[in-house]
Amino acid sequence: MGTLTFLLGGVSSVPFCADTGADQTAMGRQHVEQLQQLDPLVTMWPLETSVENGTVDDQNVT
């Protein structure tokens, strides 16, 4: 089986892992920037507080 992808906003194909029951997900900056190039309505802004995600091996990343 190859890499799984989904079509984001009808304009950009983004790789993903099937949901394992995670409470949240994150998108890499490169995919956001790619989407911004395809759709000028997509914007980013700084968060008031950092978001911390846990990885599969129980490491925390921000």
DRENKOLDO-301906 format. One line per field, with one value per residue (C-alpha): residue number from 1; residue in three letters; x, y negated, z negated. Coordinates in nm, 2 decimals. Example, Ala and Ser with C-alpha at 12.3 -4.5 7.8 and 13.67 -1.06 7.14 Angstrom:
% residues 2
num: 1_2
residuo: ALA_SER
xx: 1.23_1.37
yy: 0.45_0.11
zz: -0.78_-0.71
% end
This chain:
% residues 62
num: 1_2_3_4_5_6_7_8_9_10_11_12_13_14_15_16_17_18_19_20_21_22_23_24_25_26_27_28_29_30_31_32_33_34_35_36_37_38_39_40_41_42_43_44_45_46_47_48_49_50_51_52_53_54_55_56_57_58_59_60_61_62
residuo: MET_GLY_THR_LEU_THR_PHE_LEU_LEU_GLY_GLY_VAL_SER_SER_VAL_PRO_PHE_CYS_ALA_ASP_THR_GLY_ALA_ASP_GLN_THR_ALA_MET_GLY_ARG_GLN_HIS_VAL_GLU_GLN_LEU_GLN_GLN_LEU_ASP_PRO_LEU_VAL_THR_MET_TRP_PRO_LEU_GLU_THR_SER_VAL_GLU_ASN_GLY_THR_VAL_ASP_ASP_GLN_ASN_VAL_THR
xx: 0.00_0.13_0.11_-0.24_-0.35_-0.66_-0.76_-0.75_-0.98_-1.03_-0.69_-0.40_-0.32_-0.18_-0.04_-0.19_-0.19_-0.53_-0.69_-0.58_-0.81_-0.59_-0.75_-0.59_-0.37_-0.12_-0.03_0.33_0.42_0.52_0.17_0.01_0.24_0.15_-0.22_-0.16_-0.01_-0.32_-0.58_-0.51_-0.79_-0.58_-0.40_-0.18_-0.14_0.05_-0.11_-0.14_0.00_0.21_0.04_0.21_0.16_0.27_0.44_0.40_0.70_0.57_0.79_0.64_0.69_0.57
yy: 0.00_-0.35_-0.67_-0.77_-1.12_-1.34_-1.63_-1.94_-2.22_-2.06_-2.19_-2.02_-1.65_-1.60_-1.28_-1.14_-0.85_-0.69_-0.81_-0.61_-0.79_-1.09_-1.40_-1.64_-1.66_-1.90_-2.01_-2.08_-2.43_-2.31_-2.19_-2.51_-2.71_-2.49_-2.54_-2.92_-2.93_-2.75_-2.95_-3.31_-3.29_-3.05_-3.25_-3.17_-3.36_-3.31_-3.12_-3.29_-2.97_-2.69_-2.36_-2.05_-1.72_-1.38_-1.15_-0.77_-0.71_-0.94_-1.24_-1.59_-1.84_-2.20
zz: 0.00_0.09_-0.11_-0.21_-0.11_-0.13_0.08_-0.13_-0.03_0.30_0.41_0.23_0.17_-0.18_-0.32_-0.64_-0.88_-0.95_-1.27_-1.58_-1.82_-1.86_-2.02_-1.78_-1.48_-1.33_-0.98_-0.88_-0.77_-0.42_-0.36_-0.49_-0.26_0.04_-0.04_-0.07_0.28_0.42_0.22_0.12_-0.15_-0.36_-0.63_-0.94_-1.26_-1.58_-1.86_-2.20_-2.36_-2.20_-2.12_-2.25_-2.07_-2.17_-1.92_-1.88_-2.10_-2.38_-2.29_-2.32_-2.04_-2.01
% end
